[in-house]
Structures are given as structure tokens and as C-alpha cells.
Amino acid sequence: MSATFRELLSATKREIREVSIEDVKRLLDARAPVKLIDVREGDEYAGGRLPGAVHIPRGFLELRIEDKATRDEELVLYCAGGTRSALAAHTLQQMGYTRVASLAGGFNRWSDAHLPVEKPVVLTPAQKERYRRHLILPEVGEEGQAKLLKARVLLLGAGGLGSPAALYLAAAGVGTLGIVDADVVDLSNLQRQVLHTHERAGQPKVESARATLEALNPDVKVVPFAERLTSQNVLRILEGFDLVLDGGDNFPTRYLLNDACVMQGKPNLHGSIFRFEGQVTTFVPGQGPCYRCLYPSPPPPELAPSCAEAGVLGVLPGIIGLFQANEALKLLLGVGEPLVGRLLTFDALGTRFQELKLRRDPKCPVCAPGAKVELIDYERFCAAPA
């Protein structure tokens, strides 16, 4: 005779391990390496979750669990009352997960005991539609998209590199974009600076950029800084941002930005262009070299012509700027392998990429152990913006 649901559930609970809310609280307090999996539906999850829990609705568990957990991790599954999580734990055991348990009493018992509960960021129906192609990527999903919406990225320059980077970061849903640029839109910019339009000639670039980005995605807040970066304002401008995209085209700003990022421990995504060639790398303080490890001091101005002096192929900053945006998204989501310790170069005429390994300079004046960072303005090396 077929088993009833109660009989099936009873048999399942005999075959799995259940843990109490007290057990889980002790694990969390001890910062033990345990992963909490919330198997409830989206509307239940929106009301609150256990601290740090990963959301995988029960109907998607078998499909998505391999992207969220390894088979030897300590997993605690929970639902509202402990039934769905018990069945889910049994399923994971059959899939080879060896350290899986179900929370007895589930979220309801946890909440009734007045234990800590987090309010997760839940996407609106419009956001779920807008970011649908992100949400189906296991590496992004709703959790990742929520990270992007909370992220704050600063772009140095609304020019050739900043334009494509800002457009795609805004489209991806990065919630706050700061833009530093003291220049105004010029007709000569429009060959490559795609944030701006013919009608906006003469407008401040930061205002033109804000109009474009907020029209593209109303989720995005643009914070304009219509000022040139100096040693007096750099720390104020960087404050509160998660990472920085260096889209400048002059050495004083690159050195100043590098030093400030090292001082504040912020990733600095560097890109540069010259005629038909570009390069990009990612500087993460403490994890690899900084800009000064590559170039300890600025070159003389005659060896550092600007785009206005040397020219640049219009599509080149688009290619390099998008690599910078890609680096930003990887860092914000915590996925992939960033270009830390690697310099990617691109030859547009030959359509060739080359990767060079970079190493920290043990005598770097900025990032070497014990080095003292002093913010300096290198006015005599200034070149025109990209």
C-alpha cells in the first residue's frame, strides 16, 4: 500500500539530520563555516531571512544548488516550518551532499524566538523584467542583482573611457554612479564620447552624463562632481564608493588617484588609450601591484602626448572602457578572475590582445610595507582630457 504524506515525512526525518534554532544560533555566533539555504518561495523570503542565508526556492533546488554550494560544505536548509526543508535535505543527500541538515521548526520558530532576522533586498516586478537576463545567470541571480543595485562606483572622467563604462554599468543596474569631470561637451568629443549629444555642446559633461544615464535606467542615481581631482578633494570624492574606474588621460590624475586608492584600500580599475592601442588592468590594494609599481614616477610631458595631440581611433576607448566595466561587475559580484597582476593590451589595427604579468615592487613608494602615502598634485605633467 502507498505511504501517506505523513508517513513519507516521518520516514524522511528519520533519514536526515535536524538541528535546532539554538544549534544554528551557536554556529552563527561562532562564525562557523556553515551555509544557510532558504528554500521558501519569493514572497516568504521577502518578509525576512536568517542572517546571510542564500535563497533557492524549493522548486529550483536541484537545478541551482551546485552553483551555490559544494558537496562537502556544512549546509542548513530551512523553510517556514521544517517540512519542505526536510524533504529538500533528503534530496541533497541523494545528490551526494554529505553535511546537510534541516532546521527544525523553520523560520517561524526562529522568528518566534526573536532571533536576528535580515530584511533582504527584493526586486520589484519591473526590476525582475529589466534584469531578467542577469537573474537567470547562477553567478548573478537576485542576490547578485541586489548587490549591484546597492553598489557605488566612481568614474574618473565622462570622456572616451568613462562613456561606455558608465552606460553599461548603468544598464547593468549599478545603483550609484559618481562622475568626476570639470570639462564641458565639445563637438570634438562626440567622435568617441558616446554619453553626450550634439545638442549638449557647451554643457558640463557631468550634467550631460547624468541626463543620459538616468534616462537609460531610472534605478541609477548619478552623483556629479564638476571639479578637477586634486590632493585637496580626492579623499572627499572617493568616500563612500566601493571602487573607482580610472578613465583619465593625464598622468597627474592617474598618480593622485592611485595613491588615494591605496590609502583608502579601494580597487582602482585602470584603462588607457593611445592612437590605436589600449590597455587595462585592475589594481586591488594588498592583492597585487599598484600603478606606481609599473610607473614609479610620471614621464616628462613631451613623452606623454594627449589624445588631442596624438589622436585616437573612435571605437578604441569603447573597447577598453567596456573591459573596465566588466572588471567592475566581477569585483562587485565576487565572481570570475579580475585582472589583478595582469595587464591586458589591445592593438586595434591588428585586432590582437596580449597579456603581461605584473608584480608588486617591494620598494614601491606607495604600496610597499611601511610606505607613507603623501597626496601630491603633479601640475606640470597635466595633459588634456580624453
N, C-alpha and C positions, 0 to 999 in steps of 0.2 A: 504494500500500500504506500502511496506517495506521502512524503512528510509534509506536515503543515508548516506555515511560515515560522511559528513559534518554535517548533521542533528543529527547523533548519537553523534558526538564530541561536538556539541553545547549543546545538552541536558546533556551530561556528565559534562561539565564545569559548568552548572547551578547547578548541584547537589554536586559539590565538592568545596573545598576552594583552591583558588590560592593565592600565595604570590609572592611579587616582589623580585628582587635581592637586593633592598635596605633593605627590611624586613629581609632577610636571613643574610645579612652583619651585621645588628644590632644585631641579635641573636648571631652570631659568636663572634663579638667584646665583647659582654656582657658575653660570655661563658655560655650562657643559655643551659639548658639540652635539646638540640634538636639533633636528629639523621638524617643525610643526607643519602639518599639512591639513588645511581646512577643506573638507570635501563637501561643504554645503553649497547651495545654489547662490547665484549672484546677489539676489535680493536679501538673503540671510547674511551673507558676508558683508554687505554694505552697512549693516547695523552695528558691526564691530567684530574684531577678531582677537585671538590671543596674540601677545606681543611677538612680532616678527614672523607670523605664520605666512606660509605660501598658499595661495588659493588655487586649488584644482578641483572643480566640480566633479562629483562622483561619476557623472556620465562621461567625463573625459579622462579619468584617472589612468586607465591602461594606456591611452594614447599619449599622454603628456608626462607621465611620471619619469620616464627615462631622461627627459631633458631637465628635470628639476632635482633628481636625487640619484645617487649611486646605490648599488645593491648592498653595500656594507655600511651605509650610514645609519645612524640611530634615528628612526622616524617615529613620530607620534601623530596618528591621524585622529581627527575629531570632527563630529557633526553637531547637530543640535542636542541629541540625547544619547548618542552612543550606538545606535543601531546601524546606520549607514557606514560609520567608520569601522565597525566590527567586520562587516561584510567586505569593506574595502581592504582592511588589513589582511583578511583571509586571501583575497585575490592577489595581493602583493606577495604574500608568502608563496603562493603557487608560481609567481613570476620569478622567484629566486631572491626576494628581499629577505634577509636573514634577521634583521634587527628592527622589526616593525611592531608597533603596539597601537591599541585603540584607547582613547581617553574615556573612561567610564563616566557616564553622566553627561559627557559632551560639553558644549559651550554653555548650555543652560545652567549646569551645576557650577561651572567656573564663574559665570556671571552672578549667580545667586550668592556665591561666597564672597562677592565684592572684590575679586582678584583683578589685577590690572587688565584692562581691555584697550585696544587701539582702535581708532576710527580710520579705516583705510580710505585712500583716495579712490573714489568710484567715478568712472567716466559717465557722462551724460549720454543719452541715446544719440545726440548729434555728434559727440566726440567718437563714439563707437563706430559710427558710419564714416566719419572723416579719416580715422586712423585704422580702418579695418584691415588694410594690408600689413600694418605693423602687428596688429593683435593676433594674427594667425601665425606669426613667427614665434616659435617657442622661446627664442632668445630675447624677445621683447614682451609680447603679451600685455595684459592690462597693467601688471606690476611695473613693467619697464616703461610703458607709456606714461604712467603716473609719475615715474622718476623724471622723465623728460619734461613733463608739464611743471614740475617743481624746480627744474634746473635753471641756473642763472649763468649765462655765458656772455663774456665781454669780448667785443670785436674791436681791435685797434684798426680803424680805417673803414670808411664806407666806399672804398675805391674798387680797383680791379679784383683783388683777392677777397675783400670783405663782402662785395656784392653777391657772388654766387654762394659763399658760405652762409651769409645771412638769409638768403632766400630759402635754401634747403634746410637750414636749422629751423626757420620759422615754419616751413611746410611740415617738418617732422614733429612739430609741437613742442619745441623747447620754449618753456613758458616765459622767460625773461631774457631779452637780448639787450645788452648795453652796447652803445656805439659811440666811439670816440673819434671825432673828426672836426677840425676847426675850419675846413675848407667849404667853398660853395661849388655848386654844379657848374661846370664849364662844358661847352659844346665838344671840346677835345676829349672829354672824359667818356662820351657816350659810345665810343668805339669798343669799350670793354667793361664799363661800369654799369651793369645792367639793372641796378637798383633805381636808376634815375631816368628821366624822360626829357625830351626836347623842351617841353613846356616849363620844366622846372629850372631851366638855366638861370643862374643867379641866386637860387635858393640855397640855404645852408644844407649841406649834404645830410646831416643828421635828421633834419625835418623831412627831406625827400625820402630818405630811407624809412623813416617811421611811417609815412603815408603808404609806401609800397608794402611794407611788411604787415601792417595792421589790416590792410585791405586783403592781403593774401590769407591771413589767419587771425581771426578775432580773438583766439585763445592767447595770442602772444602780446606781451607788454614790452614796449620798446622804451628804453631809458637813454635819452640822448645826452651826450657830453660834447657840446660845441666848444671845445677847448683843445689846445695842443698839450700833449702829455709832457709834463715837466717833473723834476725832482720834488717840487712843492705839492703837486696834486696827485701823483701817481698812486700813492698808498690810499688816499681817499677814494679815488676812482675804482681801484681794484677791490675795495672792501665789499664783501657780501657776494662776490661772484665765485663760481666754482672753478672756472678755468678761463683761459684767455686765448684768443686767436690773434696772432701777430700778422696783420695784413699791411704793415707799414712798408715804406720804401726808402727809409733813411736810417743810417747807422746810429745816430744819437738815440732815436726812439727804440731801436732794437736792443741796444745795450741797456738802456734805462729800464725797459720792460723786463728784460731777462733778470736784472739784479733785483727788481721789486718782486718778481715771481719767486725767485729763490728765497728772498727774505720772508715772504708770506706762505711759502710752500704750495704755490698754485701751479698746476700744469700750464705750460706755455706751448701752443701749437704753432710752430714757425713755418712760414712759407715765404718764398722769394722768387722773383721772376726777372729775366733779363733777355731782351730781344726774342729768341726762340727757345730759351731754356728756362726751366724752373726746378725748384727743389722744395722738399717738405720733410719735416721731422717733428718729433714730439719730445719736449723736454719736461720730465717729471722730476722735481727736486727729490733727491735721495734715491732715485731709481736708475739714474743714468746721467750722462753729461748735460751740461747747460750750454748756452750759446757761447759763453766765454771759453769753454773748453775747446771749441772749434776755432774761435777767432778771439784770442786774448785781448786785442786792442783794435780800435777802428782803423781802417786804412785811410790814407790821405785822400782828400776829396777828388783829386784828379784820377784816382783809380776806382772811384765809386760813382760812375755816372748814373743819373736817374732815368726813369722811363721817358721823361720829357726830352732828355738829351740823347738817349741811345735807341729809343723806340721799343715797342713790344707788340708781338702778334696778338690780335684782339682776343682770340679764344684761349690763349695760354693761361692767363690768370683764372679763367673759368675752370680749367682742368686742375690747377694747383689748389685753388680755393675750395673745390669740392673734396679734394683729398683732406684738406684741413677739417672740413665739416664732418667727413667720415671718421676722422680721428676723434673729434669731439663726441660724436654719438657713441663710439665704442667705449670711451672713458666714462661717459655718463651712465651707460647701461652696464658697465662692467663685463663686457664681452669682447672676444677676439684678442688679437695681439697688436697693441699700439706700436708706433714707430719709435719706441724708446731705444736709444743706442743704435738707431739705423737712420741713414739719410737716403731718401728716395729722390733720384734726379730724373728729369724727363727732357728729352730732346724732341721738340715738336717737328722739326724738319725730317728727322729720321724715324719718328714715332718709336723711340726706344726709351726704355726705363733701365736704370741701373741702381743697385742698392749698395751702399757703402756702410761698413760697420764703424760706429763711433764709440770712443772710450772716454771715460772721465779723466780729466787732467788732475793728477794728485797734487799739483801745485796751482790749481785754478784759483785766481784771486777772489772768487766769489763763492764757489760751492765746495772747495776743499775743506776738510775738517778743520775747524778753528778759524776759518776765514771770516773777516769782518766785512760786511756788506755796507758800502757807502754809496748812496744815490747821487749820481753826478749828471749834470747836463753837458753834453758834448756839442755845443752850439756850432763850433767851427766845422763840424763834419756834416751839417744839415744838407740834405738834397730835397728835391721837390717830391711831393707825394705821388703815389701811383695813380 
